[in-house]
Amino acid sequence: MAGIAICCNLLIGYGAHQTDRRIFLIVPIAVSIAFFLISDIDSPRGGSILVAPQNLLSLSQSLRTQ
């Protein structure tokens, strides 16, 4: 997310010297990718990013042993 934000800021700063039509295409695509990644991480059961809840699994195992 930080990388996407830095790239967008660099593109906008670079475009301040001249008007380039590609910047108006690249920045919305980068922002939409960022929103996609946020929504993908928010859905735990499906999506392209799968994260195992390791801390919850270790907590569950430690509670069973007590």
C-alpha positions as CSV (number, residue, x, y, z in Angstrom):
1,M,0.0,0.0,0.0
2,A,2.8,2.4,0.8
3,G,4.5,1.5,-2.5
4,I,1.3,2.3,-4.4
5,A,1.0,5.6,-2.6
6,I,4.6,6.6,-3.3
7,C,4.2,5.7,-7.0
8,C,1.1,7.8,-7.3
9,N,2.8,10.7,-5.6
10,L,5.8,10.4,-7.9
11,L,3.6,10.2,-11.0
12,I,1.6,13.3,-10.0
13,G,4.8,15.2,-9.1
14,Y,6.3,14.3,-12.4
15,G,3.2,15.3,-14.2
16,A,3.2,18.8,-12.6
17,H,5.9,19.8,-15.1
18,Q,4.0,18.9,-18.1
19,T,0.5,17.7,-18.9
20,D,0.7,14.0,-19.8
21,R,-2.5,12.1,-20.5
22,R,-1.0,8.8,-19.3
23,I,-0.9,10.1,-15.7
24,F,-4.7,10.5,-15.8
25,L,-4.9,6.8,-16.7
26,I,-2.3,5.4,-14.4
27,V,-3.3,7.0,-11.2
28,P,-6.9,5.8,-11.2
29,I,-5.7,2.3,-12.0
30,A,-3.2,2.4,-9.1
31,V,-5.9,3.6,-6.7
32,S,-8.3,0.9,-7.9
33,I,-5.6,-1.8,-7.3
34,A,-5.2,-0.4,-3.8
35,F,-8.9,-0.6,-3.1
36,F,-9.0,-4.1,-4.6
37,L,-6.2,-5.3,-2.3
38,I,-7.9,-3.7,0.8
39,S,-11.2,-5.5,0.0
40,D,-9.4,-8.7,-0.8
41,I,-7.7,-8.8,2.6
42,D,-11.0,-8.0,4.3
43,S,-12.6,-11.2,3.0
44,P,-11.0,-14.0,4.9
45,R,-12.6,-17.0,3.2
46,G,-11.8,-16.2,-0.4
47,G,-9.9,-14.0,-2.7
48,S,-6.5,-13.9,-4.2
49,I,-4.7,-13.1,-0.9
50,L,-5.0,-15.9,1.7
51,V,-3.6,-15.3,5.1
52,A,-3.5,-18.0,7.8
53,P,-4.6,-16.7,11.2
54,Q,-1.5,-18.1,12.9
55,N,-2.0,-16.2,16.2
56,L,-5.6,-17.4,16.6
57,L,-4.6,-20.9,15.9
58,S,-1.8,-20.9,18.5
59,L,-4.2,-19.3,21.0
60,S,-6.8,-22.0,20.3
61,Q,-4.2,-24.7,20.9
62,S,-2.9,-23.1,24.1
63,L,-6.4,-22.9,25.5
64,R,-7.1,-26.6,24.7
65,T,-4.0,-27.8,26.6
66,Q,-5.0,-26.0,29.8
